[in-house]
């Protein structure tokens, strides 16, 4: 999911017929270098388009040299960077639900709404992209949008405003059959240990 999103956004940056400015975000700025930023570099290399971009290793920002479109990085722990980027068209939050130092960290509704306020340029349509493993039903978007048993009074946003794409291990071309079997056995063992079928 993440590799495909990085690929989609790189090709969007190459489109000369649109205005595009991306802010890619993680919970912690320190996670960006080895995750999203490196993923962009790897995908650009694999796609044979690396030379069409400038990668700024000191700031983890990226510029398409063909179109001039920018992709800026930020962490929620570095809010000054968030307010310093104008005319954002897209925000990509990679792993809004994650485990950090054995602690569950989730993007909150307030943080999501704050990011959404950054999308106010009249130059292009706006989009927030979230790529995540849905490991907790307490995540506000599950509880307030996706939950099939949601009560009308608990709805936070109109589901029609979201494009939800589900995938699983069968959609990942990088997994070997041995790895998949190991994950299935481990998952079944964990469910049995917690008394679930």
C-alpha positions as CSV (number, residue, x, y, z in Angstrom):
1,X,0.0,0.0,0.0
2,X,2.7,2.5,0.9
3,X,4.9,1.7,-2.1
4,X,2.0,2.1,-4.4
5,X,1.0,5.4,-2.7
6,X,4.6,6.7,-3.1
7,X,4.6,5.7,-6.7
8,X,1.2,7.4,-7.3
9,X,2.5,10.7,-5.7
10,X,5.8,10.7,-7.6
11,X,3.9,10.4,-10.9
12,X,1.5,13.1,-9.8
13,X,4.5,15.4,-9.2
14,X,5.6,14.7,-12.8
15,X,2.3,16.0,-14.2
16,X,2.9,19.4,-15.8
17,X,-0.8,20.1,-16.3
18,X,-1.7,20.4,-12.6
19,X,-0.6,22.3,-9.6
20,X,0.7,19.9,-7.0
21,X,2.3,20.4,-3.6
22,X,2.5,17.5,-1.1
23,X,3.1,17.5,2.6
24,X,4.1,13.9,3.7
25,X,3.8,13.3,7.5
26,X,4.6,10.9,10.2
27,X,4.0,11.1,13.9
28,X,7.7,11.8,14.6
29,X,9.9,13.7,12.3
30,X,12.7,11.3,13.1
31,X,10.8,8.5,11.4
32,X,10.6,10.2,8.0
33,X,14.2,9.7,6.8
34,X,14.2,5.9,7.0
35,X,10.5,5.4,6.0
36,X,8.6,7.7,3.7
37,X,11.6,9.7,2.4
38,X,13.6,6.6,1.7
39,X,10.6,4.9,0.1
40,X,10.3,7.8,-2.3
41,X,13.9,7.4,-3.3
42,X,13.6,3.7,-3.7
43,X,10.4,3.9,-5.8
44,X,12.0,6.6,-8.0
45,X,15.0,4.3,-8.5
46,X,12.9,1.3,-9.3
47,X,10.7,3.3,-11.7
48,X,13.7,4.8,-13.5
49,X,12.7,8.4,-12.7
50,X,15.2,9.2,-9.9
51,X,17.0,11.7,-12.1
52,X,13.8,13.7,-12.5
53,X,13.8,14.7,-8.8
54,X,16.1,16.5,-6.4
55,X,16.2,14.8,-3.0
56,X,17.3,17.1,-0.1
57,X,18.8,14.8,2.5
58,X,19.1,17.5,5.1
59,X,15.4,18.4,5.1
60,X,13.9,15.2,3.6
61,X,12.1,17.4,1.0
62,X,11.8,16.5,-2.7
63,X,11.4,18.6,-5.8
64,X,10.5,17.4,-9.3
65,X,13.0,19.1,-11.6
66,X,10.6,18.7,-14.6
67,X,7.6,20.5,-13.2
68,X,8.9,22.3,-10.2
69,X,6.4,20.6,-7.9
70,X,7.5,20.1,-4.3
71,X,7.0,17.4,-1.7
72,X,7.7,18.6,1.8
73,X,8.1,16.4,4.9
74,X,7.0,17.1,8.5
75,X,6.3,15.3,11.8
76,X,3.4,16.1,14.1
77,X,6.2,16.8,16.7
78,X,7.5,19.5,14.4
79,X,4.4,21.7,13.9
80,X,6.4,24.7,12.8
81,X,7.1,23.0,9.5
82,X,3.4,22.4,9.0
83,X,2.5,26.0,9.2
84,X,5.5,27.0,6.9
85,X,4.2,25.3,3.8
86,X,1.7,27.3,1.6
87,X,-0.6,26.1,-1.1
88,X,-0.6,22.4,-0.1
89,X,-2.8,20.3,-2.4
90,X,-2.2,16.9,-0.8
91,X,-1.2,15.5,2.6
92,X,0.0,11.9,2.9
93,X,0.1,10.5,6.5
94,X,2.0,7.2,6.5
95,X,1.1,4.9,9.4
96,X,-1.4,7.1,11.4
97,X,-1.8,4.1,13.7
98,X,1.6,2.7,14.8
99,X,3.4,1.1,17.7
100,X,6.2,3.4,19.1
101,X,8.3,2.1,22.0
102,X,5.6,-0.6,22.7
103,X,3.0,2.1,22.9
104,X,0.0,2.5,20.5
105,X,0.1,5.9,18.8
106,X,-2.9,7.0,16.8
107,X,-3.7,10.1,14.8
108,X,-6.5,11.9,16.6
109,X,-9.5,13.6,15.2
110,X,-8.2,17.0,16.3
111,X,-4.9,16.3,14.5
112,X,-6.7,15.2,11.4
113,X,-8.9,18.3,11.4
114,X,-5.8,20.4,11.9
115,X,-4.1,18.9,8.9
116,X,-7.3,19.4,6.9
117,X,-7.2,23.1,7.6
118,X,-3.8,23.2,5.8
119,X,-5.6,22.3,2.6
120,X,-6.9,25.7,1.5
121,X,-5.2,26.5,-1.8
122,X,-7.6,27.5,-4.6
123,X,-5.1,26.2,-7.2
124,X,-6.1,22.5,-7.1
125,X,-8.4,19.9,-5.5
126,X,-7.4,18.8,-2.0
127,X,-6.8,15.3,-0.8
128,X,-5.6,13.6,2.4
129,X,-4.1,10.2,1.9
130,X,-3.8,7.8,4.8
131,X,-2.0,4.5,4.5
132,X,-2.3,2.3,7.5
133,X,-2.7,-1.2,9.0
134,X,-6.1,-1.1,10.9
135,X,-4.8,-2.6,14.1
136,X,-7.2,-0.8,16.5
137,X,-10.9,-0.2,16.2
138,X,-10.6,2.8,18.5
139,X,-9.1,4.8,15.6
140,X,-11.4,7.7,15.2
141,X,-12.0,7.2,11.5
142,X,-13.0,3.6,12.1
143,X,-15.2,4.5,15.0
144,X,-16.7,7.6,13.3
145,X,-16.9,6.6,9.6
146,X,-16.1,3.0,8.7
147,X,-17.7,1.0,11.5
148,X,-20.6,-0.9,9.9
149,X,-22.5,-0.8,13.2
150,X,-22.1,3.0,13.7
151,X,-25.0,4.8,15.2
152,X,-26.1,8.0,13.3
153,X,-25.2,10.2,16.3
154,X,-21.6,8.9,16.3
155,X,-20.9,9.7,12.6
156,X,-18.0,12.2,12.4
157,X,-17.7,12.6,8.6
158,X,-19.7,11.7,5.5
159,X,-18.4,8.4,4.2
160,X,-19.0,9.7,0.7
161,X,-16.1,12.1,1.2
162,X,-13.7,9.1,1.6
163,X,-12.3,6.7,-0.9
164,X,-11.4,3.6,1.1
165,X,-9.2,0.9,-0.4
166,X,-8.7,-2.3,1.5
167,X,-5.9,-4.7,0.8
168,X,-4.3,-7.7,2.5
169,X,-1.2,-9.9,2.2
170,X,-2.6,-11.3,-1.1
171,X,-2.2,-7.9,-2.7
172,X,1.5,-7.6,-1.7
173,X,3.8,-8.9,-4.5
174,X,6.9,-8.7,-2.3
175,X,5.8,-11.5,0.1
176,X,7.2,-15.0,-0.5
177,X,4.9,-18.0,0.0
178,X,7.0,-19.0,3.0
179,X,6.6,-15.6,4.7
180,X,2.8,-15.6,4.1
181,X,2.6,-19.1,5.7
182,X,4.6,-17.9,8.7
183,X,2.4,-14.9,9.2
184,X,-0.8,-17.0,9.0
185,X,0.6,-19.5,11.5
186,X,1.7,-16.7,13.9
187,X,-1.6,-14.9,13.6
188,X,-3.6,-18.1,14.3
189,X,-1.4,-18.8,17.3
190,X,-1.9,-15.3,18.7
191,X,-5.7,-15.5,18.3
192,X,-5.7,-18.9,20.0
193,X,-3.6,-17.5,22.9
194,X,-6.1,-14.8,23.5
195,X,-9.1,-17.2,23.3
196,X,-10.3,-16.3,19.8
197,X,-11.1,-18.7,17.0
